[in-house]
Amino acid sequence: MALSHATSGEVVDVRPLGNAIGTAITHTIVKTNDLEVIRIVLLAGNDLPPHAVPGDITVQCLEGKVTFGVGNLVRELTAGKFLYVEGGVKHSLLAREDSTLLVTIALKHKP
Amino acid sequence: MALSHATSGEVVDVRPLGNAIGTAITHTIVKTNDLEVIRIVLLAGNDLPPHAVPGDITVQCLEGKVTFGVGNLVRELTAGKFLYVEGGVKHSLLAREDSTLLVTIALKHKP
């Protein structure tokens, strides 16, 4: 079943998946003109190679452990840790454990 | 001590406050041109009366229980529940228990 985007006022569960994480997939929860919210599922050993997006981003680790590279910095994120990445800055992720992340992007509009 | 805003790549702890909630205050974690992230502390019985902001918002309950009114809908949010509110839509909060919420606003720029 394709997962649809949440509508305004619709309650979405973003609690840790626990044992269900192995069968979960990355899913866009919200997509509007200005905002995109994605729940990223990254199993242990998997990575997202360095990339950048035009808009500011926030990343919140919901469960697991990831090594997060941002610019020249390397950070470790575990459940309940949060960081912000300035738009245009390269970042990368490597899952040390089965992990989920809530990522919010302030979408940039072309002038 | 005034709490400063997080810089790009700075790790912030957004885990539940637990017993420390009684002495915590609402704090803006991130403020950029495009994005604002606020950790709202709302003790049991306190409310935020109906209001609207121009940009799209996401609200994630980190702990506690709040009744969330959005448009004509009434929702209950507990830890790990998330919703999105379309920009310009009136919403209100009433804390049923001592609660913290992570609120993200996609800031609208005047054309």
Backbone of each chain as ProteinMPNN parsed JSONL, in Angstrom:
{"seq_chain_A": "MALSHATSGEVVDVRPLGNAIGTAITHTIVKTNDLEVIRIVLLAGNDLPPHAVPGDITVQCLEGKVTFGVGNLVRELTAGKFLYVEGGVKHSLLAREDSTLLVTIALKHKP", "coords_chain_A": {"N_chain_A": [[0.849, -1.192, 0.0], [0.629, 2.171, -0.868], [1.81, 4.849, 1.063], [0.081, 7.673, 2.093], [0.362, 11.298, 2.153], [0.163, 13.232, 5.16], [-2.759, 15.064, 6.058], [-3.721, 18.459, 6.936], [-3.961, 18.711, 10.384], [-4.171, 16.004, 10.816], [-3.331, 13.257, 12.82], [-0.201, 11.769, 13.292], [1.8, 8.948, 13.969], [4.917, 9.004, 15.358], [6.485, 7.521, 16.974], [9.202, 5.422, 18.198], [9.97, 2.596, 16.105], [10.849, 0.161, 16.933], [10.886, -3.352, 17.037], [9.661, -3.525, 14.57], [11.139, -2.186, 12.746], [12.707, -3.395, 10.811], [11.147, -4.003, 8.62], [10.197, -1.626, 7.788], [9.905, 1.348, 5.753], [11.429, 4.285, 4.303], [9.548, 7.295, 4.371], [7.566, 9.936, 3.182], [6.045, 12.151, 5.24], [4.785, 14.645, 5.385], [4.093, 16.95, 2.839], [4.244, 20.001, 1.543], [3.919, 23.199, -0.117], [5.92, 24.605, 1.148], [7.198, 23.059, 3.03], [8.703, 19.991, 3.928], [8.428, 16.853, 5.388], [10.07, 14.017, 6.399], [10.207, 10.628, 7.294], [12.978, 8.893, 7.839], [14.223, 5.684, 7.306], [16.932, 3.815, 8.207], [18.88, 1.159, 8.028], [21.256, -0.669, 10.069], [24.578, -0.112, 9.079], [23.941, 0.894, 6.619], [24.033, 3.796, 4.452], [23.666, 7.337, 3.721], [25.079, 8.996, 1.212], [27.286, 11.935, 0.94], [25.442, 14.881, 0.431], [23.544, 17.785, -0.549], [20.9, 20.108, 0.154], [18.851, 22.821, -1.019], [17.367, 24.175, 1.004], [17.04, 25.012, 4.575], [17.452, 22.463, 7.073], [16.132, 20.24, 9.547], [17.086, 17.593, 11.732], [16.07, 14.853, 13.524], [16.841, 12.294, 15.655], [15.033, 9.405, 16.066], [15.26, 6.823, 16.943], [17.843, 4.378, 17.5], [21.204, 4.726, 16.242], [23.211, 7.047, 14.621], [25.943, 8.143, 12.613], [26.6, 11.369, 11.819], [27.605, 13.434, 9.336], [28.447, 16.778, 8.818], [29.307, 19.426, 6.896], [32.56, 19.991, 7.885], [32.285, 18.703, 10.244], [31.724, 15.941, 12.49], [29.119, 14.192, 13.891], [27.443, 12.371, 16.474], [24.324, 10.89, 16.567], [21.761, 9.929, 18.698], [18.709, 8.476, 20.037], [16.398, 11.088, 20.46], [18.148, 13.119, 20.028], [18.968, 16.056, 18.216], [19.524, 18.079, 15.377], [20.338, 20.993, 13.414], [20.765, 21.821, 10.017], [22.259, 24.066, 7.947], [20.899, 25.409, 4.936], [22.141, 24.198, 1.818], [24.507, 23.173, 2.788], [26.746, 20.465, 2.73], [25.945, 17.171, 3.772], [25.981, 13.975, 5.434], [25.044, 10.572, 6.21], [25.532, 7.748, 8.304], [24.344, 4.733, 9.371], [24.769, 3.334, 12.506], [23.378, 1.656, 14.064], [20.185, 0.007, 13.634], [18.068, 2.508, 12.561], [15.799, 5.301, 12.893], [14.888, 8.469, 11.587], [13.622, 11.743, 11.893], [13.153, 14.047, 9.515], [13.078, 17.396, 8.577], [12.465, 19.707, 6.066], [12.853, 22.997, 5.048], [11.5, 24.134, 2.341], [12.983, 25.655, -0.46], [12.102, 28.273, -2.581], [12.467, 29.0, -5.989], [13.679, 32.197, -6.895]], "CA_chain_A": [[0.0, 0.0, 0.0], [1.359, 3.432, -0.843], [1.45, 5.68, 2.203], [-0.24, 9.013, 1.625], [0.838, 12.385, 3.007], [-0.81, 13.653, 6.165], [-3.474, 16.31, 5.829], [-3.649, 19.388, 8.067], [-4.714, 18.263, 11.554], [-4.157, 14.538, 10.934], [-2.318, 12.826, 13.792], [0.717, 10.75, 12.783], [2.602, 8.327, 15.025], [6.352, 8.976, 15.042], [7.205, 6.824, 18.046], [10.146, 4.434, 17.678], [9.345, 1.421, 15.496], [11.275, -1.044, 17.655], [11.106, -4.571, 16.242], [9.069, -3.39, 13.233], [11.995, -1.331, 11.908], [13.299, -4.164, 9.718], [10.248, -4.046, 7.464], [9.705, -0.268, 7.519], [10.611, 2.057, 4.679], [11.424, 5.743, 4.348], [8.213, 7.743, 3.997], [7.309, 11.374, 3.31], [4.841, 12.322, 6.066], [4.136, 15.906, 5.009], [4.693, 17.638, 1.685], [3.479, 21.182, 1.146], [4.762, 24.085, -0.927], [6.991, 25.23, 1.934], [7.717, 22.191, 4.073], [8.659, 18.555, 3.683], [8.821, 16.083, 6.575], [10.33, 12.647, 5.969], [10.75, 9.693, 8.277], [13.996, 8.096, 7.17], [14.591, 4.406, 7.92], [18.278, 3.475, 7.748], [19.308, -0.004, 8.817], [22.674, -0.665, 10.462], [25.552, -0.275, 8.009], [23.538, 1.641, 5.426], [24.4, 5.212, 4.531], [23.271, 8.314, 2.708], [26.343, 9.681, 0.907], [27.222, 13.4, 1.045], [24.538, 15.587, -0.465], [23.068, 19.054, 0.006], [19.633, 20.592, -0.387], [18.904, 24.283, -0.93], [16.713, 24.737, 2.193], [17.452, 24.604, 5.919], [16.957, 21.142, 7.455], [16.351, 19.739, 10.902], [17.175, 16.14, 11.807], [15.853, 14.364, 14.885], [16.948, 10.838, 15.728], [13.908, 8.833, 16.822], [15.757, 5.58, 17.559], [19.066, 3.885, 16.894], [22.42, 5.54, 16.359], [23.793, 7.378, 13.319], [27.026, 9.12, 12.507], [26.104, 12.42, 10.927], [28.636, 14.372, 8.908], [27.892, 18.035, 8.302], [30.497, 20.217, 6.603], [33.744, 19.276, 8.372], [31.982, 18.173, 11.575], [31.126, 14.612, 12.605], [28.298, 14.144, 15.098], [26.72, 11.126, 16.704], [22.939, 11.133, 16.982], [20.987, 8.827, 19.274], [17.3, 8.846, 20.219], [16.136, 12.339, 21.162], [19.109, 14.159, 19.665], [18.406, 16.899, 17.156], [20.401, 19.147, 14.897], [19.888, 21.795, 12.279], [21.782, 21.969, 8.979], [21.99, 25.232, 7.093], [20.666, 25.087, 3.537], [23.29, 24.213, 0.933], [25.683, 22.545, 3.411], [26.799, 19.018, 2.49], [25.843, 16.328, 4.959], [25.935, 12.542, 5.134], [24.618, 9.751, 7.353], [25.873, 6.327, 8.348], [23.632, 4.115, 10.505], [25.563, 2.423, 13.346], [22.358, 0.695, 14.499], [18.942, 0.248, 12.896], [17.731, 3.856, 13.013], [14.858, 6.149, 12.165], [15.154, 9.9, 11.74], [12.593, 12.643, 11.389], [13.864, 15.113, 8.809], [12.196, 18.476, 8.112], [13.149, 20.589, 5.12], [12.181, 24.242, 4.647], [11.729, 24.133, 0.9], [13.357, 26.941, -1.041], [11.48, 28.548, -3.877], [13.32, 29.784, -6.896], [13.22, 33.589, -6.899]], "C_chain_A": [[0.886, 1.244, 0.0], [0.871, 4.26, 0.339], [1.206, 7.096, 1.701], [0.352, 10.047, 2.58], [-0.263, 12.753, 3.995], [-1.488, 14.946, 5.726], [-3.382, 17.18, 7.082], [-4.539, 18.872, 9.203], [-4.74, 16.758, 11.745], [-3.018, 14.092, 11.855], [-1.525, 11.654, 13.219], [1.569, 10.246, 13.95], [4.07, 8.318, 14.604], [7.151, 8.373, 16.207], [8.209, 5.838, 17.432], [9.424, 3.187, 17.167], [9.715, 0.132, 16.22], [11.471, -2.209, 16.706], [10.571, -4.472, 14.816], [10.002, -2.663, 12.265], [12.522, -2.08, 10.674], [12.441, -4.211, 8.463], [9.714, -2.66, 7.091], [10.508, 0.36, 6.379], [10.51, 3.562, 4.903], [10.13, 6.272, 3.735], [8.106, 9.259, 4.183], [5.986, 11.573, 4.036], [4.055, 13.544, 5.622], [4.856, 16.468, 3.793], [3.764, 18.774, 1.299], [4.388, 22.025, 0.248], [6.022, 24.518, -0.187], [7.762, 24.261, 2.82], [7.636, 20.745, 3.616], [9.164, 17.856, 4.937], [8.906, 14.614, 6.164], [10.768, 11.822, 7.169], [11.692, 8.755, 7.539], [14.267, 6.829, 7.98], [15.941, 4.003, 7.337], [18.787, 2.336, 8.635], [20.82, 0.007, 9.016], [23.583, -0.944, 9.268], [25.191, 0.466, 6.741], [23.879, 3.126, 5.588], [23.668, 6.049, 3.49], [24.529, 9.12, 2.407], [26.184, 11.203, 0.923], [26.315, 14.021, -0.019], [24.142, 16.899, 0.212], [21.715, 19.375, -0.602], [19.611, 22.108, -0.183], [18.379, 24.835, 0.407], [17.329, 24.268, 3.501], [16.759, 23.292, 6.29], [17.079, 20.973, 8.96], [16.29, 18.218, 10.861], [17.014, 15.735, 13.267], [15.954, 12.844, 14.852], [15.818, 10.31, 16.614], [14.32, 7.542, 17.528], [17.028, 5.181, 16.83], [20.235, 4.82, 17.117], [22.985, 5.783, 14.963], [24.986, 8.31, 13.495], [26.621, 10.104, 11.429], [27.264, 13.349, 10.604], [27.991, 15.625, 8.356], [29.057, 19.008, 8.133], [31.712, 19.406, 7.049], [33.507, 18.618, 9.732], [31.448, 16.742, 11.468], [30.401, 14.546, 13.939], [27.709, 12.764, 15.249], [25.324, 11.475, 17.214], [22.331, 9.841, 17.514], [19.578, 9.346, 19.549], [17.167, 10.141, 21.018], [17.159, 13.424, 20.874], [18.686, 14.768, 18.331], [19.513, 17.816, 16.661], [19.8, 19.83, 13.679], [21.059, 21.903, 11.304], [21.379, 23.123, 8.061], [21.822, 24.791, 5.637], [21.949, 25.17, 2.725], [24.527, 23.541, 1.493], [25.625, 21.031, 3.19], [26.721, 18.252, 3.799], [25.691, 14.876, 4.523], [25.553, 11.787, 6.391], [25.146, 8.337, 7.193], [25.214, 5.735, 9.582], [24.552, 3.125, 11.213], [24.673, 1.325, 13.919], [21.16, 0.91, 13.588], [18.332, 1.548, 13.437], [16.577, 4.452, 12.23], [15.116, 7.597, 12.555], [13.975, 10.686, 11.19], [13.297, 13.865, 10.815], [12.85, 16.124, 8.281], [12.997, 19.411, 7.234], [12.272, 21.814, 4.848], [12.475, 24.422, 3.164], [12.002, 25.545, 0.405], [12.643, 27.094, -2.372], [12.458, 29.331, -4.729], [12.779, 31.207, -6.961], [12.572, 33.96, -8.227]], "O_chain_A": [[1.809, 1.339, 0.809], [-0.331, 4.36, 0.586], [2.026, 7.652, 0.97], [0.79, 9.709, 3.679], [-1.452, 12.608, 3.712], [-0.868, 15.809, 5.104], [-3.011, 16.702, 8.154], [-5.728, 18.627, 9.003], [-5.28, 16.276, 12.742], [-1.873, 14.51, 11.68], [-2.095, 10.68, 12.727], [1.999, 11.022, 14.804], [4.426, 7.694, 13.605], [8.329, 8.677, 16.395], [8.072, 5.463, 16.268], [8.404, 2.775, 17.719], [8.998, -0.865, 16.139], [12.145, -2.076, 15.685], [10.976, -5.244, 13.946], [9.683, -2.538, 11.083], [12.754, -1.477, 9.626], [12.952, -4.434, 7.366], [8.882, -2.531, 6.192], [11.633, -0.047, 6.088], [9.619, 4.043, 5.603], [9.668, 5.768, 2.711], [8.506, 9.795, 5.216], [4.928, 11.211, 3.52], [2.831, 13.502, 5.496], [6.085, 16.46, 3.73], [2.659, 18.559, 0.801], [5.491, 21.605, -0.1], [7.06, 24.768, -0.8], [8.844, 24.585, 3.307], [6.654, 20.32, 3.008], [10.204, 18.222, 5.485], [7.945, 14.043, 5.649], [11.598, 12.26, 7.965], [11.267, 7.933, 6.727], [14.51, 6.892, 9.185], [16.082, 3.865, 6.122], [19.081, 2.522, 9.816], [21.562, 0.607, 8.239], [23.37, -1.909, 8.534], [26.042, 0.652, 5.871], [23.995, 3.638, 6.702], [23.128, 5.53, 2.514], [25.001, 9.86, 3.271], [25.059, 11.704, 0.921], [26.42, 13.715, -1.207], [24.382, 17.09, 1.404], [21.413, 18.971, -1.725], [20.272, 22.624, 0.718], [18.883, 25.847, 0.893], [18.043, 23.267, 3.543], [15.628, 23.038, 5.876], [18.007, 21.493, 9.579], [15.552, 17.629, 10.072], [17.736, 16.218, 14.139], [15.232, 12.186, 14.103], [15.673, 10.72, 17.765], [13.788, 7.212, 18.588], [17.264, 5.59, 15.693], [20.249, 5.606, 18.065], [23.211, 4.837, 14.208], [25.026, 9.145, 14.399], [26.338, 9.733, 10.29], [27.834, 13.976, 11.497], [27.09, 15.55, 7.521], [29.715, 19.372, 9.108], [31.876, 18.258, 6.636], [34.428, 18.039, 10.309], [30.805, 16.381, 10.483], [30.987, 14.809, 14.989], [27.497, 12.061, 14.261], [25.163, 12.248, 18.159], [22.383, 8.798, 16.862], [19.29, 10.52, 19.318], [17.738, 10.282, 22.099], [17.059, 14.528, 21.409], [18.133, 14.1, 17.457], [20.344, 18.274, 17.445], [18.895, 19.317, 13.021], [22.207, 22.059, 11.72], [20.292, 23.132, 7.484], [22.529, 23.898, 5.17], [22.751, 26.086, 2.908], [25.504, 23.35, 0.769], [24.598, 20.395, 3.43], [27.339, 18.624, 4.796], [25.318, 14.591, 3.384], [25.715, 12.29, 7.503], [25.199, 7.799, 6.087], [25.478, 6.168, 10.704], [25.055, 2.187, 10.595], [25.131, 0.223, 14.221], [21.118, 1.89, 12.845], [18.106, 1.67, 14.641], [16.392, 4.15, 11.051], [15.504, 7.905, 13.682], [13.405, 10.338, 10.156], [13.951, 14.618, 11.536], [11.881, 15.753, 7.618], [14.08, 19.856, 7.612], [11.107, 21.689, 4.469], [13.578, 24.818, 2.785], [11.336, 26.501, 0.802], [12.587, 26.167, -3.18], [13.177, 30.205, -4.246], [11.57, 31.411, -7.069], [12.129, 35.095, -8.403]]}, "seq_chain_B": "MALSHATSGEVVDVRPLGNAIGTAITHTIVKTNDLEVIRIVLLAGNDLPPHAVPGDITVQCLEGKVTFGVGNLVRELTAGKFLYVEGGVKHSLLAREDSTLLVTIALKHKP", "coords_chain_B": {"N_chain_B": [[20.45, 32.247, 32.763], [20.482, 33.189, 29.44], [19.244, 31.249, 26.801], [20.883, 30.306, 23.905], [20.438, 30.246, 20.312], [20.664, 27.255, 18.357], [23.536, 26.484, 16.402], [24.391, 25.66, 12.962], [24.762, 22.223, 12.695], [25.109, 21.802, 15.383], [24.488, 19.731, 18.147], [21.44, 19.129, 19.774], [19.592, 18.358, 22.672], [16.533, 16.832, 22.727], [15.112, 15.142, 24.267], [12.549, 13.798, 26.482], [11.802, 15.846, 29.347], [11.067, 14.969, 31.815], [11.18, 14.857, 35.319], [12.3, 17.368, 35.451], [10.695, 19.132, 34.196], [9.09, 20.99, 35.468], [10.586, 23.25, 36.018], [11.392, 24.134, 33.619], [11.473, 26.192, 30.643], [9.767, 27.59, 27.785], [11.515, 27.613, 24.712], [13.343, 28.888, 21.986], [14.855, 26.919, 19.703], [16.014, 26.832, 17.148], [16.484, 29.438, 14.833], [16.148, 30.72, 11.809], [16.264, 32.406, 8.603], [14.273, 31.058, 7.276], [13.135, 29.109, 8.85], [11.802, 28.152, 11.978], [12.278, 26.68, 15.101], [10.802, 25.582, 17.987], [10.837, 24.668, 21.379], [8.18, 24.008, 23.227], [7.052, 24.461, 26.478], [4.466, 23.441, 28.463], [2.623, 23.514, 31.208], [0.419, 21.37, 33.118], [-2.965, 22.223, 32.703], [-2.488, 24.716, 31.699], [-2.787, 26.882, 28.809], [-2.604, 27.647, 25.261], [-4.187, 30.098, 23.678], [-6.529, 30.293, 20.844], [-4.837, 30.899, 17.813], [-3.119, 31.98, 14.842], [-0.548, 31.4, 12.414], [1.339, 32.66, 9.626], [2.855, 30.704, 8.187], [3.295, 27.164, 7.32], [3.098, 24.64, 9.879], [4.62, 22.207, 12.023], [3.886, 19.975, 14.686], [5.085, 18.224, 17.373], [4.518, 16.051, 19.938], [6.465, 15.691, 22.753], [6.386, 14.798, 25.342], [3.925, 14.107, 27.895], [0.49, 15.227, 27.699], [-1.668, 16.781, 25.465], [-4.539, 18.663, 24.506], [-5.361, 19.456, 21.307], [-6.559, 21.904, 19.303], [-7.56, 22.389, 16.012], [-8.616, 24.298, 13.415], [-11.846, 23.177, 12.987], [-11.417, 20.813, 14.238], [-10.651, 18.586, 16.958], [-7.914, 17.281, 18.574], [-6.059, 14.76, 20.328], [-2.875, 14.796, 21.662], [-0.183, 12.781, 22.511], [2.991, 11.567, 23.817], [5.2, 11.231, 21.11], [3.346, 11.604, 19.145], [2.35, 13.392, 16.257], [1.565, 16.223, 14.282], [0.552, 18.173, 11.43], [-0.053, 21.55, 10.637], [-1.728, 23.559, 8.472], [-0.558, 26.637, 7.093], [-1.888, 29.706, 8.357], [-4.159, 28.62, 9.49], [-6.287, 28.567, 12.277], [-5.302, 27.542, 15.531], [-5.133, 25.876, 18.728], [-4.009, 25.117, 22.081], [-4.283, 22.984, 24.908], [-2.928, 21.961, 27.866], [-3.149, 18.802, 29.25], [-1.639, 17.301, 30.859], [1.604, 17.874, 32.366], [3.561, 19.036, 29.796], [5.742, 18.806, 26.908], [6.447, 20.167, 23.705], [7.587, 19.94, 20.391], [7.85, 22.346, 18.075], [7.754, 23.3, 14.738], [8.161, 25.849, 12.417], [7.591, 26.858, 9.154], [8.779, 29.635, 7.964], [7.092, 32.375, 6.532], [7.775, 34.55, 3.879], [7.257, 37.939, 3.17], [5.849, 38.777, 0.068]], "CA_chain_B": [[21.233, 32.296, 31.529], [19.68, 33.152, 28.213], [19.604, 30.121, 25.948], [21.123, 30.787, 22.549], [19.955, 29.373, 19.244], [21.654, 26.281, 17.885], [24.196, 26.755, 15.128], [24.329, 24.528, 12.037], [25.577, 21.086, 13.099], [25.175, 21.679, 16.856], [23.53, 18.724, 18.614], [20.548, 19.598, 20.83], [18.867, 17.264, 23.317], [15.089, 17.086, 22.814], [14.465, 14.043, 24.995], [11.61, 14.264, 27.506], [12.452, 16.478, 30.497], [10.728, 14.225, 33.024], [10.976, 15.636, 36.547], [12.82, 18.735, 35.302], [9.768, 19.925, 33.384], [8.483, 22.06, 36.265], [11.432, 24.444, 36.039], [11.805, 24.431, 32.245], [10.697, 27.234, 29.967], [9.712, 27.542, 26.319], [12.821, 28.039, 24.205], [13.541, 28.777, 20.538], [16.086, 26.142, 19.472], [16.581, 27.243, 15.862], [15.804, 30.55, 14.177], [16.838, 31.154, 10.591], [15.363, 33.185, 7.751], [13.221, 30.233, 6.697], [12.699, 28.043, 9.744], [11.897, 28.394, 13.421], [11.968, 25.48, 15.876], [10.579, 25.999, 19.37], [10.396, 23.656, 22.332], [7.168, 24.626, 24.079], [6.758, 23.819, 27.769], [3.112, 23.835, 28.861], [2.287, 22.698, 32.383], [-0.984, 20.916, 33.163], [-3.976, 23.249, 32.93], [-2.162, 25.926, 30.937], [-3.212, 26.796, 27.415], [-2.291, 28.675, 24.274], [-5.492, 30.343, 23.046], [-6.514, 30.192, 19.379], [-3.993, 31.834, 17.083], [-2.68, 31.442, 13.548], [0.68, 31.99, 11.883], [1.236, 32.562, 8.164], [3.52, 29.551, 7.59], [2.965, 25.803, 7.748], [3.662, 24.272, 11.18], [4.481, 20.843, 12.524], [3.852, 19.891, 16.144], [5.379, 16.871, 17.848], [4.462, 15.954, 21.401], [7.645, 14.982, 23.271], [5.966, 14.157, 26.598], [2.692, 14.671, 28.437], [-0.755, 15.061, 26.934], [-2.319, 18.059, 25.165], [-5.662, 18.733, 23.575], [-4.957, 20.361, 20.242], [-7.652, 22.293, 18.425], [-7.099, 22.931, 14.725], [-9.855, 24.525, 12.68], [-12.972, 22.626, 13.74], [-11.039, 19.495, 14.754], [-9.995, 18.491, 18.262], [-7.039, 16.111, 18.591], [-5.268, 14.564, 21.535], [-1.487, 14.445, 21.361], [0.657, 12.229, 23.572], [4.395, 11.439, 23.387], [5.436, 10.554, 19.838], [2.327, 11.94, 18.154], [2.819, 14.489, 15.405], [0.619, 16.685, 13.251], [0.914, 19.331, 10.614], [-1.131, 22.543, 10.539], [-1.546, 24.43, 7.303], [-0.382, 28.05, 7.416], [-3.089, 30.532, 8.393], [-5.276, 27.937, 10.152], [-6.285, 28.797, 13.724], [-5.114, 26.362, 16.371], [-5.026, 26.169, 20.157], [-3.512, 23.994, 22.872], [-4.562, 22.919, 26.344], [-2.145, 20.863, 28.443], [-3.866, 17.935, 30.191], [-0.57, 16.911, 31.779], [2.808, 18.66, 32.077], [3.859, 18.597, 28.432], [6.611, 19.575, 26.015], [6.125, 20.008, 22.289], [8.561, 20.485, 19.445], [7.07, 23.029, 17.048], [8.57, 23.804, 13.63], [7.391, 26.777, 11.569], [8.19, 27.291, 7.885], [8.483, 31.064, 7.989], [6.646, 32.939, 5.252], [8.329, 35.853, 3.58], [6.328, 38.818, 2.442], [6.263, 38.787, -1.352]], "C_chain_B": [[20.278, 32.261, 30.331], [20.177, 31.995, 27.339], [19.765, 30.632, 24.525], [20.523, 29.81, 21.547], [21.075, 28.434, 18.813], [22.256, 26.762, 16.57], [24.117, 25.503, 14.259], [25.281, 23.436, 12.504], [25.686, 20.887, 14.597], [24.095, 20.699, 17.34], [22.759, 19.255, 19.823], [19.771, 18.399, 21.363], [17.38, 17.625, 23.389], [14.371, 15.881, 23.451], [13.483, 14.602, 26.026], [12.368, 14.806, 28.723], [12.17, 15.72, 31.785], [10.527, 15.159, 34.205], [11.437, 17.081, 36.427], [11.823, 19.66, 34.612], [9.225, 21.135, 34.153], [9.282, 23.348, 36.27], [11.893, 24.833, 34.631], [10.935, 25.534, 31.653], [10.757, 27.014, 28.453], [10.956, 28.218, 25.747], [12.868, 27.857, 22.68], [14.894, 28.11, 20.286], [16.794, 26.621, 18.215], [15.789, 28.429, 15.333], [16.664, 30.975, 13.002], [15.864, 32.011, 9.788], [14.121, 32.39, 7.368], [12.531, 29.312, 7.68], [12.815, 28.495, 11.185], [11.478, 27.115, 14.128], [11.921, 25.876, 17.347], [10.23, 24.771, 20.205], [9.449, 24.348, 23.313], [6.981, 23.789, 25.34], [5.404, 24.341, 28.232], [2.691, 22.921, 30.012], [0.785, 22.437, 32.434], [-1.925, 22.07, 33.501], [-3.709, 24.537, 32.175], [-2.555, 25.758, 29.47], [-2.554, 27.866, 26.557], [-3.594, 28.913, 23.516], [-5.396, 30.349, 21.523], [-5.691, 31.301, 18.72], [-3.625, 31.18, 15.751], [-1.361, 32.105, 13.184], [0.648, 31.788, 10.37], [1.787, 31.261, 7.595], [2.99, 28.213, 8.081], [3.733, 25.452, 9.025], [3.619, 22.759, 11.339], [4.604, 20.88, 14.047], [4.096, 18.441, 16.529], [5.344, 16.894, 19.37], [5.649, 15.116, 21.875], [7.328, 14.25, 24.574], [4.682, 14.826, 27.053], [1.493, 14.391, 27.554], [-1.382, 16.433, 26.718], [-3.539, 17.828, 24.278], [-5.344, 19.83, 22.575], [-6.168, 20.644, 19.363], [-7.082, 22.871, 17.145], [-8.311, 23.045, 13.806], [-11.01, 24.028, 13.528], [-12.661, 21.27, 14.372], [-10.46, 19.617, 16.16], [-9.214, 17.185, 18.287], [-6.381, 15.985, 19.949], [-3.875, 14.111, 21.126], [-0.801, 13.936, 22.617], [2.064, 12.021, 22.996], [4.511, 10.657, 22.086], [4.357, 10.798, 18.807], [2.672, 13.292, 17.533], [1.653, 14.937, 14.542], [1.162, 17.922, 12.563], [-0.304, 20.243, 10.553], [-0.804, 23.467, 9.38], [-1.43, 25.893, 7.749], [-1.706, 28.795, 7.381], [-4.259, 29.906, 9.113], [-5.171, 28.151, 11.672], [-6.113, 27.494, 14.48], [-4.917, 26.796, 17.817], [-4.562, 24.922, 20.884], [-3.98, 24.119, 24.308], [-3.814, 21.713, 26.898], [-2.986, 20.107, 29.459], [-2.912, 17.393, 31.249], [0.588, 17.879, 31.511], [3.386, 18.146, 30.767], [4.964, 19.437, 27.802], [6.305, 19.18, 24.572], [7.244, 20.611, 21.461], [7.772, 21.042, 18.255], [8.018, 23.606, 15.997], [7.693, 24.653, 12.726], [8.202, 27.074, 10.314], [7.825, 28.76, 7.724], [8.132, 31.561, 6.575], [7.295, 34.31, 5.065], [7.285, 36.669, 2.839], [6.792, 38.894, 0.989], [6.812, 40.158, -1.749]], "O_chain_B": [[19.393, 31.41, 30.24], [21.38, 31.8, 27.169], [18.884, 31.314, 24.002], [20.149, 28.691, 21.897], [22.259, 28.764, 18.889], [21.576, 27.364, 15.739], [23.813, 24.416, 14.752], [26.472, 23.686, 12.69], [26.289, 19.913, 15.047], [22.925, 20.832, 16.979], [23.351, 19.766, 20.773], [19.346, 17.533, 20.598], [17.008, 18.606, 24.034], [13.189, 15.641, 23.204], [13.586, 15.771, 26.4], [13.429, 14.299, 29.085], [12.938, 15.812, 32.742], [9.79, 16.14, 34.107], [11.016, 17.932, 37.21], [12.09, 20.852, 34.462], [8.935, 22.175, 33.561], [8.728, 24.423, 36.501], [12.693, 25.755, 34.471], [9.814, 25.775, 32.103], [11.655, 26.357, 27.927], [11.392, 29.26, 26.236], [12.483, 26.811, 22.156], [15.943, 28.665, 20.614], [18.012, 26.797, 18.204], [14.559, 28.426, 15.378], [17.756, 31.516, 13.171], [14.762, 32.303, 10.252], [13.05, 32.959, 7.161], [11.458, 28.784, 7.387], [13.792, 29.136, 11.573], [10.446, 26.529, 13.8], [12.878, 26.433, 17.883], [9.426, 23.937, 19.789], [9.873, 25.171, 24.124], [6.781, 22.576, 25.278], [5.219, 25.549, 28.378], [2.438, 21.731, 29.826], [-0.01, 23.186, 31.867], [-1.704, 22.8, 34.467], [-4.607, 25.365, 32.024], [-2.642, 24.641, 28.96], [-2.022, 28.854, 27.061], [-4.059, 28.033, 22.791], [-4.297, 30.406, 20.972], [-5.841, 32.481, 19.037], [-3.802, 29.975, 15.566], [-1.09, 33.234, 13.593], [0.007, 30.858, 9.88], [1.247, 30.751, 6.613], [2.326, 28.131, 9.115], [4.861, 25.9, 9.23], [2.697, 22.104, 10.852], [5.325, 21.701, 14.613], [3.396, 17.54, 16.067], [6.059, 17.668, 20.006], [5.818, 13.972, 21.453], [7.923, 13.215, 24.874], [4.38, 15.954, 26.662], [1.484, 13.445, 26.766], [-1.605, 17.171, 27.678], [-3.565, 16.935, 23.431], [-5.091, 20.977, 22.943], [-6.733, 19.735, 18.755], [-6.216, 23.745, 17.186], [-8.948, 22.049, 13.461], [-11.137, 24.427, 14.685], [-13.537, 20.648, 14.972], [-9.852, 20.63, 16.505], [-9.772, 16.113, 18.051], [-6.17, 16.98, 20.642], [-3.713, 13.171, 20.348], [-0.837, 14.587, 23.661], [2.293, 12.274, 21.813], [3.983, 9.551, 21.971], [4.43, 10.261, 17.701], [3.203, 14.191, 18.185], [0.841, 14.116, 14.117], [2.075, 18.599, 13.036], [-1.438, 19.778, 10.433], [0.265, 24.075, 9.328], [-2.124, 26.326, 8.669], [-2.542, 28.562, 6.508], [-5.267, 30.576, 9.336], [-4.114, 27.946, 12.269], [-6.698, 26.471, 14.124], [-4.576, 27.947, 18.091], [-4.697, 23.808, 20.378], [-4.063, 25.218, 24.855], [-4.031, 20.583, 26.461], [-3.482, 20.696, 30.42], [-3.309, 17.073, 32.369], [0.553, 18.624, 30.531], [3.67, 16.955, 30.638], [5.114, 20.62, 28.111], [5.958, 18.038, 24.268], [7.779, 21.668, 21.796], [7.114, 20.299, 17.527], [8.968, 24.314, 16.33], [6.611, 24.228, 12.319], [9.357, 27.49, 10.396], [6.687, 29.087, 7.386], [8.778, 31.216, 5.586], [7.348, 35.118, 5.992], [6.539, 36.16, 2.002], [7.981, 39.056, 0.716], [7.207, 40.356, -2.898]]}, "name": "protein", "num_of_chains": 2, "seq": "MALSHATSGEVVDVRPLGNAIGTAITHTIVKTNDLEVIRIVLLAGNDLPPHAVPGDITVQCLEGKVTFGVGNLVRELTAGKFLYVEGGVKHSLLAREDSTLLVTIALKHKPMALSHATSGEVVDVRPLGNAIGTAITHTIVKTNDLEVIRIVLLAGNDLPPHAVPGDITVQCLEGKVTFGVGNLVRELTAGKFLYVEGGVKHSLLAREDSTLLVTIALKHKP"}
